[in-house]
């Protein structure tokens, strides 16, 4: 096997355990805000399914934007 086979790949790091970046606190705060938003939507529109529909639409938009190259880490389209 060629010793340089790794040179064909770009390196990347998965930080699944939070050792490099403590993302768990951010996700927790995000979920708390989402819960507050869900309560507000329920109070305003009395539609329990509306929040889930809006959340699914948001997720689809983000993934479509990533796929189309409209959303990038550096903020430039």
HTML snippet that shows the backbone in 3Dmol.js (N, CA, C, O; Angstrom):
<script src="https://3Dmol.org/build/3Dmol-min.js"></script>
<div id="view" style="width:600px;height:400px;position:relative"></div>
<script>
const pdb = `
ATOM      1  N   UNK A   1       0.847  -1.189   0.000  1.00  0.00           N
ATOM      2  CA  UNK A   1       0.000   0.000   0.000  1.00  0.00           C
ATOM      3  C   UNK A   1       0.886   1.244   0.000  1.00  0.00           C
ATOM      4  O   UNK A   1       1.904   1.290   0.691  1.00  0.00           O
ATOM      5  N   UNK A   2       0.501   2.226  -0.761  1.00  0.00           N
ATOM      6  CA  UNK A   2       1.247   3.478  -0.850  1.00  0.00           C
ATOM      7  C   UNK A   2       1.186   4.222   0.481  1.00  0.00           C
ATOM      8  O   UNK A   2       0.114   4.375   1.066  1.00  0.00           O
ATOM      9  N   UNK A   3       2.337   4.680   0.953  1.00  0.00           N
ATOM     10  CA  UNK A   3       2.401   5.392   2.242  1.00  0.00           C
ATOM     11  C   UNK A   3       1.715   6.748   2.193  1.00  0.00           C
ATOM     12  O   UNK A   3       1.359   7.284   3.243  1.00  0.00           O
ATOM     13  N   UNK A   4       1.520   7.315   1.026  1.00  0.00           N
ATOM     14  CA  UNK A   4       0.941   8.652   0.905  1.00  0.00           C
ATOM     15  C   UNK A   4      -0.545   8.635   0.608  1.00  0.00           C
ATOM     16  O   UNK A   4      -1.085   9.628   0.119  1.00  0.00           O
ATOM     17  N   UNK A   5      -1.216   7.533   0.890  1.00  0.00           N
ATOM     18  CA  UNK A   5      -2.645   7.460   0.585  1.00  0.00           C
ATOM     19  C   UNK A   5      -3.450   8.474   1.381  1.00  0.00           C
ATOM     20  O   UNK A   5      -4.516   8.893   0.930  1.00  0.00           O
ATOM     21  N   UNK A   6      -2.971   8.881   2.557  1.00  0.00           N
ATOM     22  CA  UNK A   6      -3.695   9.871   3.350  1.00  0.00           C
ATOM     23  C   UNK A   6      -3.647  11.260   2.733  1.00  0.00           C
ATOM     24  O   UNK A   6      -4.518  12.080   3.022  1.00  0.00           O
ATOM     25  N   UNK A   7      -2.675  11.546   1.907  1.00  0.00           N
ATOM     26  CA  UNK A   7      -2.559  12.877   1.313  1.00  0.00           C
ATOM     27  C   UNK A   7      -3.730  13.202   0.387  1.00  0.00           C
ATOM     28  O   UNK A   7      -3.929  14.362   0.027  1.00  0.00           O
ATOM     29  N   UNK A   8      -4.496  12.201   0.004  1.00  0.00           N
ATOM     30  CA  UNK A   8      -5.653  12.430  -0.862  1.00  0.00           C
ATOM     31  C   UNK A   8      -6.870  12.909  -0.087  1.00  0.00           C
ATOM     32  O   UNK A   8      -7.894  13.237  -0.688  1.00  0.00           O
ATOM     33  N   UNK A   9      -6.776  12.955   1.222  1.00  0.00           N
ATOM     34  CA  UNK A   9      -7.911  13.321   2.060  1.00  0.00           C
ATOM     35  C   UNK A   9      -7.635  14.612   2.825  1.00  0.00           C
ATOM     36  O   UNK A   9      -6.502  14.871   3.230  1.00  0.00           O
ATOM     37  N   UNK A  10      -8.669  15.412   3.018  1.00  0.00           N
ATOM     38  CA  UNK A  10      -8.566  16.582   3.884  1.00  0.00           C
ATOM     39  C   UNK A  10      -8.798  16.140   5.314  1.00  0.00           C
ATOM     40  O   UNK A  10      -9.702  15.344   5.570  1.00  0.00           O
ATOM     41  N   UNK A  11      -8.010  16.632   6.249  1.00  0.00           N
ATOM     42  CA  UNK A  11      -8.210  16.237   7.646  1.00  0.00           C
ATOM     43  C   UNK A  11      -9.439  16.925   8.248  1.00  0.00           C
ATOM     44  O   UNK A  11      -9.786  18.039   7.858  1.00  0.00           O
ATOM     45  N   UNK A  12     -10.071  16.276   9.168  1.00  0.00           N
ATOM     46  CA  UNK A  12     -11.180  16.855   9.908  1.00  0.00           C
ATOM     47  C   UNK A  12     -11.209  16.230  11.291  1.00  0.00           C
ATOM     48  O   UNK A  12     -10.672  15.145  11.511  1.00  0.00           O
ATOM     49  N   UNK A  13     -11.845  16.931  12.218  1.00  0.00           N
ATOM     50  CA  UNK A  13     -11.897  16.471  13.603  1.00  0.00           C
ATOM     51  C   UNK A  13     -13.352  16.375  14.027  1.00  0.00           C
ATOM     52  O   UNK A  13     -14.122  17.320  13.851  1.00  0.00           O
ATOM     53  N   UNK A  14     -13.723  15.238  14.582  1.00  0.00           N
ATOM     54  CA  UNK A  14     -15.027  15.098  15.220  1.00  0.00           C
ATOM     55  C   UNK A  14     -14.831  15.314  16.711  1.00  0.00           C
ATOM     56  O   UNK A  14     -13.970  14.684  17.325  1.00  0.00           O
ATOM     57  N   UNK A  15     -15.608  16.182  17.282  1.00  0.00           N
ATOM     58  CA  UNK A  15     -15.513  16.455  18.711  1.00  0.00           C
ATOM     59  C   UNK A  15     -16.801  15.992  19.372  1.00  0.00           C
ATOM     60  O   UNK A  15     -17.581  16.805  19.868  1.00  0.00           O
ATOM     61  N   UNK A  16     -17.018  14.697  19.376  1.00  0.00           N
ATOM     62  CA  UNK A  16     -18.270  14.147  19.873  1.00  0.00           C
ATOM     63  C   UNK A  16     -18.370  14.146  21.390  1.00  0.00           C
ATOM     64  O   UNK A  16     -19.468  14.050  21.937  1.00  0.00           O
ATOM     65  N   UNK A  17     -17.249  14.251  22.068  1.00  0.00           N
ATOM     66  CA  UNK A  17     -17.283  14.168  23.526  1.00  0.00           C
ATOM     67  C   UNK A  17     -17.129  15.526  24.203  1.00  0.00           C
ATOM     68  O   UNK A  17     -17.145  15.597  25.432  1.00  0.00           O
ATOM     69  N   UNK A  18     -16.980  16.605  23.434  1.00  0.00           N
ATOM     70  CA  UNK A  18     -16.911  17.934  24.012  1.00  0.00           C
ATOM     71  C   UNK A  18     -15.561  18.294  24.591  1.00  0.00           C
ATOM     72  O   UNK A  18     -15.474  19.232  25.384  1.00  0.00           O
ATOM     73  N   UNK A  19     -14.507  17.590  24.231  1.00  0.00           N
ATOM     74  CA  UNK A  19     -13.187  17.910  24.768  1.00  0.00           C
ATOM     75  C   UNK A  19     -12.588  19.165  24.141  1.00  0.00           C
ATOM     76  O   UNK A  19     -11.920  19.939  24.828  1.00  0.00           O
ATOM     77  N   UNK A  20     -12.814  19.371  22.865  1.00  0.00           N
ATOM     78  CA  UNK A  20     -12.251  20.540  22.189  1.00  0.00           C
ATOM     79  C   UNK A  20     -13.180  21.745  22.256  1.00  0.00           C
ATOM     80  O   UNK A  20     -12.731  22.873  22.461  1.00  0.00           O
ATOM     81  N   UNK A  21     -14.451  21.508  22.087  1.00  0.00           N
ATOM     82  CA  UNK A  21     -15.449  22.574  22.097  1.00  0.00           C
ATOM     83  C   UNK A  21     -16.602  22.137  22.977  1.00  0.00           C
ATOM     84  O   UNK A  21     -17.146  21.047  22.800  1.00  0.00           O
ATOM     85  N   UNK A  22     -16.974  22.973  23.914  1.00  0.00           N
ATOM     86  CA  UNK A  22     -18.081  22.636  24.809  1.00  0.00           C
ATOM     87  C   UNK A  22     -19.394  23.083  24.173  1.00  0.00           C
ATOM     88  O   UNK A  22     -19.935  24.137  24.508  1.00  0.00           O
ATOM     89  N   UNK A  23     -19.891  22.268  23.256  1.00  0.00           N
ATOM     90  CA  UNK A  23     -21.118  22.614  22.547  1.00  0.00           C
ATOM     91  C   UNK A  23     -22.372  22.227  23.325  1.00  0.00           C
ATOM     92  O   UNK A  23     -23.466  22.695  23.009  1.00  0.00           O
ATOM     93  N   UNK A  24     -22.221  21.385  24.328  1.00  0.00           N
ATOM     94  CA  UNK A  24     -23.393  20.906  25.063  1.00  0.00           C
ATOM     95  C   UNK A  24     -24.141  22.052  25.748  1.00  0.00           C
ATOM     96  O   UNK A  24     -25.372  22.065  25.762  1.00  0.00           O
ATOM     97  N   UNK A  25     -23.407  23.015  26.315  1.00  0.00           N
ATOM     98  CA  UNK A  25     -24.057  24.157  26.969  1.00  0.00           C
ATOM     99  C   UNK A  25     -24.851  24.987  25.966  1.00  0.00           C
ATOM    100  O   UNK A  25     -25.952  25.447  26.266  1.00  0.00           O
ATOM    101  N   UNK A  26     -24.287  25.175  24.773  1.00  0.00           N
ATOM    102  CA  UNK A  26     -24.969  25.950  23.738  1.00  0.00           C
ATOM    103  C   UNK A  26     -26.235  25.233  23.289  1.00  0.00           C
ATOM    104  O   UNK A  26     -27.282  25.860  23.129  1.00  0.00           O
ATOM    105  N   UNK A  27     -26.144  23.923  23.085  1.00  0.00           N
ATOM    106  CA  UNK A  27     -27.329  23.157  22.690  1.00  0.00           C
ATOM    107  C   UNK A  27     -28.402  23.203  23.780  1.00  0.00           C
ATOM    108  O   UNK A  27     -29.589  23.313  23.475  1.00  0.00           O
ATOM    109  N   UNK A  28     -27.991  23.119  25.043  1.00  0.00           N
ATOM    110  CA  UNK A  28     -28.948  23.183  26.141  1.00  0.00           C
ATOM    111  C   UNK A  28     -29.664  24.527  26.148  1.00  0.00           C
ATOM    112  O   UNK A  28     -30.887  24.579  26.278  1.00  0.00           O
ATOM    113  N   UNK A  29     -28.910  25.615  26.007  1.00  0.00           N
ATOM    114  CA  UNK A  29     -29.532  26.947  25.962  1.00  0.00           C
ATOM    115  C   UNK A  29     -30.456  27.070  24.749  1.00  0.00           C
ATOM    116  O   UNK A  29     -31.541  27.644  24.842  1.00  0.00           O
ATOM    117  N   UNK A  30     -30.019  26.531  23.620  1.00  0.00           N
ATOM    118  CA  UNK A  30     -30.853  26.575  22.418  1.00  0.00           C
ATOM    119  C   UNK A  30     -32.158  25.832  22.604  1.00  0.00           C
ATOM    120  O   UNK A  30     -33.214  26.304  22.182  1.00  0.00           O
ATOM    121  N   UNK A  31     -32.090  24.673  23.234  1.00  0.00           N
ATOM    122  CA  UNK A  31     -33.310  23.888  23.479  1.00  0.00           C
ATOM    123  C   UNK A  31     -34.239  24.600  24.459  1.00  0.00           C
ATOM    124  O   UNK A  31     -35.459  24.546  24.304  1.00  0.00           O
ATOM    125  N   UNK A  32     -33.673  25.267  25.467  1.00  0.00           N
ATOM    126  CA  UNK A  32     -34.507  26.021  26.419  1.00  0.00           C
ATOM    127  C   UNK A  32     -35.213  27.168  25.707  1.00  0.00           C
ATOM    128  O   UNK A  32     -36.395  27.418  25.944  1.00  0.00           O
ATOM    129  N   UNK A  33     -34.484  27.867  24.832  1.00  0.00           N
ATOM    130  CA  UNK A  33     -35.106  28.965  24.077  1.00  0.00           C
ATOM    131  C   UNK A  33     -36.183  28.428  23.132  1.00  0.00           C
ATOM    132  O   UNK A  33     -37.238  29.038  22.962  1.00  0.00           O
ATOM    133  N   UNK A  34     -35.898  27.281  22.525  1.00  0.00           N
ATOM    134  CA  UNK A  34     -36.887  26.678  21.629  1.00  0.00           C
ATOM    135  C   UNK A  34     -38.151  26.311  22.388  1.00  0.00           C
ATOM    136  O   UNK A  34     -39.257  26.478  21.874  1.00  0.00           O
ATOM    137  N   UNK A  35     -37.996  25.811  23.609  1.00  0.00           N
ATOM    138  CA  UNK A  35     -39.159  25.465  24.423  1.00  0.00           C
ATOM    139  C   UNK A  35     -39.972  26.712  24.754  1.00  0.00           C
ATOM    140  O   UNK A  35     -41.202  26.678  24.709  1.00  0.00           O
ATOM    141  N   UNK A  36     -39.300  27.805  25.084  1.00  0.00           N
ATOM    142  CA  UNK A  36     -40.002  29.073  25.335  1.00  0.00           C
ATOM    143  C   UNK A  36     -40.736  29.527  24.073  1.00  0.00           C
ATOM    144  O   UNK A  36     -41.867  30.008  24.142  1.00  0.00           O
ATOM    145  N   UNK A  37     -40.088  29.371  22.929  1.00  0.00           N
ATOM    146  CA  UNK A  37     -40.701  29.745  21.651  1.00  0.00           C
ATOM    147  C   UNK A  37     -41.922  28.876  21.380  1.00  0.00           C
ATOM    148  O   UNK A  37     -42.953  29.362  20.915  1.00  0.00           O
ATOM    149  N   UNK A  38     -41.794  27.584  21.677  1.00  0.00           N
ATOM    150  CA  UNK A  38     -42.911  26.660  21.463  1.00  0.00           C
ATOM    151  C   UNK A  38     -44.110  27.072  22.313  1.00  0.00           C
ATOM    152  O   UNK A  38     -45.247  27.050  21.841  1.00  0.00           O
ATOM    153  N   UNK A  39     -43.856  27.445  23.563  1.00  0.00           N
ATOM    154  CA  UNK A  39     -44.959  27.893  24.445  1.00  0.00           C
ATOM    155  C   UNK A  39     -45.618  29.151  23.903  1.00  0.00           C
ATOM    156  O   UNK A  39     -46.842  29.285  23.933  1.00  0.00           O
ATOM    157  N   UNK A  40     -44.789  30.085  23.403  1.00  0.00           N
ATOM    158  CA  UNK A  40     -45.326  31.329  22.854  1.00  0.00           C
ATOM    159  C   UNK A  40     -46.186  31.072  21.623  1.00  0.00           C
ATOM    160  O   UNK A  40     -47.250  31.672  21.468  1.00  0.00           O
ATOM    161  N   UNK A  41     -45.726  30.181  20.749  1.00  0.00           N
ATOM    162  CA  UNK A  41     -46.497  29.851  19.547  1.00  0.00           C
ATOM    163  C   UNK A  41     -47.806  29.175  19.927  1.00  0.00           C
ATOM    164  O   UNK A  41     -48.848  29.467  19.340  1.00  0.00           O
ATOM    165  N   UNK A  42     -47.760  28.277  20.901  1.00  0.00           N
ATOM    166  CA  UNK A  42     -48.977  27.601  21.342  1.00  0.00           C
ATOM    167  C   UNK A  42     -49.958  28.600  21.949  1.00  0.00           C
ATOM    168  O   UNK A  42     -51.159  28.538  21.687  1.00  0.00           O
ATOM    169  N   UNK A  43     -49.441  29.520  22.762  1.00  0.00           N
ATOM    170  CA  UNK A  43     -50.306  30.537  23.369  1.00  0.00           C
ATOM    171  C   UNK A  43     -50.943  31.432  22.305  1.00  0.00           C
ATOM    172  O   UNK A  43     -52.121  31.777  22.402  1.00  0.00           O
ATOM    173  N   UNK A  44     -50.156  31.808  21.285  1.00  0.00           N
ATOM    174  CA  UNK A  44     -50.646  32.743  20.275  1.00  0.00           C
ATOM    175  C   UNK A  44     -51.569  32.094  19.256  1.00  0.00           C
ATOM    176  O   UNK A  44     -52.553  32.700  18.830  1.00  0.00           O
ATOM    177  N   UNK A  45     -51.253  30.846  18.858  1.00  0.00           N
ATOM    178  CA  UNK A  45     -51.989  30.242  17.744  1.00  0.00           C
ATOM    179  C   UNK A  45     -52.817  29.025  18.116  1.00  0.00           C
ATOM    180  O   UNK A  45     -53.570  28.525  17.281  1.00  0.00           O
ATOM    181  N   UNK A  46     -52.701  28.532  19.343  1.00  0.00           N
ATOM    182  CA  UNK A  46     -53.453  27.364  19.821  1.00  0.00           C
ATOM    183  C   UNK A  46     -53.351  26.164  18.872  1.00  0.00           C
ATOM    184  O   UNK A  46     -54.310  25.410  18.709  1.00  0.00           O
ATOM    185  N   UNK A  47     -52.167  25.994  18.244  1.00  0.00           N
ATOM    186  CA  UNK A  47     -51.944  24.868  17.338  1.00  0.00           C
ATOM    187  C   UNK A  47     -50.713  24.107  17.817  1.00  0.00           C
ATOM    188  O   UNK A  47     -49.589  24.531  17.551  1.00  0.00           O
ATOM    189  N   UNK A  48     -50.905  22.986  18.522  1.00  0.00           N
ATOM    190  CA  UNK A  48     -49.770  22.243  19.075  1.00  0.00           C
ATOM    191  C   UNK A  48     -48.783  21.750  18.019  1.00  0.00           C
ATOM    192  O   UNK A  48     -47.604  21.571  18.326  1.00  0.00           O
ATOM    193  N   UNK A  49     -49.229  21.528  16.798  1.00  0.00           N
ATOM    194  CA  UNK A  49     -48.346  20.998  15.750  1.00  0.00           C
ATOM    195  C   UNK A  49     -47.583  22.090  15.003  1.00  0.00           C
ATOM    196  O   UNK A  49     -46.664  21.787  14.241  1.00  0.00           O
ATOM    197  N   UNK A  50     -47.950  23.356  15.209  1.00  0.00           N
ATOM    198  CA  UNK A  50     -47.344  24.440  14.443  1.00  0.00           C
ATOM    199  C   UNK A  50     -45.844  24.567  14.707  1.00  0.00           C
ATOM    200  O   UNK A  50     -45.075  24.777  13.769  1.00  0.00           O
ATOM    201  N   UNK A  51     -45.419  24.446  15.949  1.00  0.00           N
ATOM    202  CA  UNK A  51     -43.993  24.563  16.264  1.00  0.00           C
ATOM    203  C   UNK A  51     -43.186  23.492  15.541  1.00  0.00           C
ATOM    204  O   UNK A  51     -42.131  23.787  14.979  1.00  0.00           O
ATOM    205  N   UNK A  52     -43.668  22.256  15.549  1.00  0.00           N
ATOM    206  CA  UNK A  52     -42.960  21.166  14.879  1.00  0.00           C
ATOM    207  C   UNK A  52     -42.887  21.420  13.373  1.00  0.00           C
ATOM    208  O   UNK A  52     -41.870  21.129  12.742  1.00  0.00           O
ATOM    209  N   UNK A  53     -43.965  21.962  12.797  1.00  0.00           N
ATOM    210  CA  UNK A  53     -43.958  22.282  11.372  1.00  0.00           C
ATOM    211  C   UNK A  53     -42.929  23.370  11.073  1.00  0.00           C
ATOM    212  O   UNK A  53     -42.184  23.271  10.098  1.00  0.00           O
ATOM    213  N   UNK A  54     -42.889  24.398  11.901  1.00  0.00           N
ATOM    214  CA  UNK A  54     -41.921  25.479  11.707  1.00  0.00           C
ATOM    215  C   UNK A  54     -40.489  24.987  11.897  1.00  0.00           C
ATOM    216  O   UNK A  54     -39.594  25.373  11.145  1.00  0.00           O
ATOM    217  N   UNK A  55     -40.272  24.143  12.892  1.00  0.00           N
ATOM    218  CA  UNK A  55     -38.939  23.599  13.156  1.00  0.00           C
ATOM    219  C   UNK A  55     -38.473  22.725  11.987  1.00  0.00           C
ATOM    220  O   UNK A  55     -37.311  22.800  11.587  1.00  0.00           O
ATOM    221  N   UNK A  56     -39.358  21.908  11.445  1.00  0.00           N
ATOM    222  CA  UNK A  56     -39.016  21.063  10.301  1.00  0.00           C
ATOM    223  C   UNK A  56     -38.687  21.920   9.077  1.00  0.00           C
ATOM    224  O   UNK A  56     -37.772  21.602   8.317  1.00  0.00           O
ATOM    225  N   UNK A  57     -39.429  22.992   8.896  1.00  0.00           N
ATOM    226  CA  UNK A  57     -39.169  23.903   7.772  1.00  0.00           C
ATOM    227  C   UNK A  57     -37.807  24.583   7.933  1.00  0.00           C
ATOM    228  O   UNK A  57     -37.073  24.741   6.957  1.00  0.00           O
ATOM    229  N   UNK A  58     -37.473  24.982   9.147  1.00  0.00           N
ATOM    230  CA  UNK A  58     -36.176  25.603   9.431  1.00  0.00           C
ATOM    231  C   UNK A  58     -35.038  24.627   9.148  1.00  0.00           C
ATOM    232  O   UNK A  58     -34.048  24.990   8.513  1.00  0.00           O
ATOM    233  N   UNK A  59     -35.179  23.393   9.617  1.00  0.00           N
ATOM    234  CA  UNK A  59     -34.153  22.370   9.378  1.00  0.00           C
ATOM    235  C   UNK A  59     -33.966  22.122   7.885  1.00  0.00           C
ATOM    236  O   UNK A  59     -32.836  22.035   7.405  1.00  0.00           O
ATOM    237  N   UNK A  60     -35.066  22.009   7.152  1.00  0.00           N
ATOM    238  CA  UNK A  60     -34.989  21.777   5.705  1.00  0.00           C
ATOM    239  C   UNK A  60     -34.289  22.942   5.017  1.00  0.00           C
ATOM    240  O   UNK A  60     -33.488  22.734   4.107  1.00  0.00           O
ATOM    241  N   UNK A  61     -34.584  24.159   5.444  1.00  0.00           N
ATOM    242  CA  UNK A  61     -33.948  25.343   4.863  1.00  0.00           C
ATOM    243  C   UNK A  61     -32.441  25.327   5.112  1.00  0.00           C
ATOM    244  O   UNK A  61     -31.662  25.623   4.206  1.00  0.00           O
ATOM    245  N   UNK A  62     -32.028  24.985   6.328  1.00  0.00           N
ATOM    246  CA  UNK A  62     -30.602  24.946   6.652  1.00  0.00           C
ATOM    247  C   UNK A  62     -29.887  23.895   5.817  1.00  0.00           C
ATOM    248  O   UNK A  62     -28.831  24.172   5.248  1.00  0.00           O
ATOM    249  N   UNK A  63     -30.446  22.694   5.735  1.00  0.00           N
ATOM    250  CA  UNK A  63     -29.809  21.631   4.959  1.00  0.00           C
ATOM    251  C   UNK A  63     -29.793  21.956   3.466  1.00  0.00           C
ATOM    252  O   UNK A  63     -28.817  21.652   2.780  1.00  0.00           O
ATOM    253  N   UNK A  64     -30.853  22.563   2.961  1.00  0.00           N
ATOM    254  CA  UNK A  64     -30.863  22.980   1.558  1.00  0.00           C
ATOM    255  C   UNK A  64     -29.795  24.047   1.306  1.00  0.00           C
ATOM    256  O   UNK A  64     -29.108  24.016   0.285  1.00  0.00           O
ATOM    257  N   UNK A  65     -29.662  24.978   2.232  1.00  0.00           N
ATOM    258  CA  UNK A  65     -28.659  26.035   2.102  1.00  0.00           C
ATOM    259  C   UNK A  65     -27.245  25.463   2.118  1.00  0.00           C
ATOM    260  O   UNK A  65     -26.386  25.905   1.355  1.00  0.00           O
ATOM    261  N   UNK A  66     -27.003  24.485   2.982  1.00  0.00           N
ATOM    262  CA  UNK A  66     -25.700  23.829   3.009  1.00  0.00           C
ATOM    263  C   UNK A  66     -25.427  23.100   1.696  1.00  0.00           C
ATOM    264  O   UNK A  66     -24.335  23.186   1.135  1.00  0.00           O
ATOM    265  N   UNK A  67     -26.435  22.388   1.224  1.00  0.00           N
ATOM    266  CA  UNK A  67     -26.300  21.613  -0.006  1.00  0.00           C
ATOM    267  C   UNK A  67     -26.053  22.504  -1.218  1.00  0.00           C
ATOM    268  O   UNK A  67     -25.284  22.147  -2.111  1.00  0.00           O
ATOM    269  N   UNK A  68     -26.705  23.664  -1.246  1.00  0.00           N
ATOM    270  CA  UNK A  68     -26.580  24.585  -2.375  1.00  0.00           C
ATOM    271  C   UNK A  68     -25.355  25.488  -2.274  1.00  0.00           C
ATOM    272  O   UNK A  68     -25.057  26.235  -3.205  1.00  0.00           O
ATOM    273  N   UNK A  69     -24.646  25.424  -1.155  1.00  0.00           N
ATOM    274  CA  UNK A  69     -23.476  26.276  -0.975  1.00  0.00           C
ATOM    275  C   UNK A  69     -23.822  27.682  -0.525  1.00  0.00           C
ATOM    276  O   UNK A  69     -22.963  28.564  -0.549  1.00  0.00           O
ATOM    277  N   UNK A  70     -25.064  27.910  -0.114  1.00  0.00           N
ATOM    278  CA  UNK A  70     -25.481  29.244   0.339  1.00  0.00           C
ATOM    279  C   UNK A  70     -25.079  29.528   1.779  1.00  0.00           C
ATOM    280  O   UNK A  70     -25.048  30.686   2.195  1.00  0.00           O
ATOM    281  N   UNK A  71     -24.776  28.501   2.534  1.00  0.00           N
ATOM    282  CA  UNK A  71     -24.444  28.650   3.947  1.00  0.00           C
ATOM    283  C   UNK A  71     -23.048  28.082   4.154  1.00  0.00           C
ATOM    284  O   UNK A  71     -22.807  26.894   3.941  1.00  0.00           O
ATOM    285  N   UNK A  72     -22.139  28.944   4.570  1.00  0.00           N
ATOM    286  CA  UNK A  72     -20.763  28.516   4.766  1.00  0.00           C
ATOM    287  C   UNK A  72     -20.260  29.000   6.103  1.00  0.00           C
ATOM    288  O   UNK A  72     -20.772  29.973   6.658  1.00  0.00           O
ATOM    289  N   UNK A  73     -19.269  28.329   6.610  1.00  0.00           N
ATOM    290  CA  UNK A  73     -18.696  28.656   7.905  1.00  0.00           C
ATOM    291  C   UNK A  73     -18.157  30.084   7.944  1.00  0.00           C
ATOM    292  O   UNK A  73     -18.303  30.769   8.957  1.00  0.00           O
ATOM    293  N   UNK A  74     -17.528  30.547   6.845  1.00  0.00           N
ATOM    294  CA  UNK A  74     -16.930  31.865   6.846  1.00  0.00           C
ATOM    295  C   UNK A  74     -17.927  32.988   6.625  1.00  0.00           C
ATOM    296  O   UNK A  74     -17.552  34.160   6.671  1.00  0.00           O
ATOM    297  N   UNK A  75     -19.182  32.655   6.386  1.00  0.00           N
ATOM    298  CA  UNK A  75     -20.222  33.661   6.231  1.00  0.00           C
ATOM    299  C   UNK A  75     -20.311  34.249   4.830  1.00  0.00           C
ATOM    300  O   UNK A  75     -21.206  35.048   4.557  1.00  0.00           O
ATOM    301  N   UNK A  76     -19.401  33.870   3.937  1.00  0.00           N
ATOM    302  CA  UNK A  76     -19.449  34.357   2.561  1.00  0.00           C
ATOM    303  C   UNK A  76     -20.209  33.376   1.681  1.00  0.00           C
ATOM    304  O   UNK A  76     -19.943  32.175   1.723  1.00  0.00           O
ATOM    305  N   UNK A  77     -21.148  33.868   0.887  1.00  0.00           N
ATOM    306  CA  UNK A  77     -21.893  32.973  -0.009  1.00  0.00           C
ATOM    307  C   UNK A  77     -21.018  32.420  -1.111  1.00  0.00           C
ATOM    308  O   UNK A  77     -21.491  31.652  -1.948  1.00  0.00           O
TER     309      UNK A  77
END
`;
const viewer = $3Dmol.createViewer("view");
viewer.addModel(pdb, "pdb");
viewer.setStyle({}, {cartoon: {color: "spectrum"}});
viewer.zoomTo();
viewer.render();
</script>
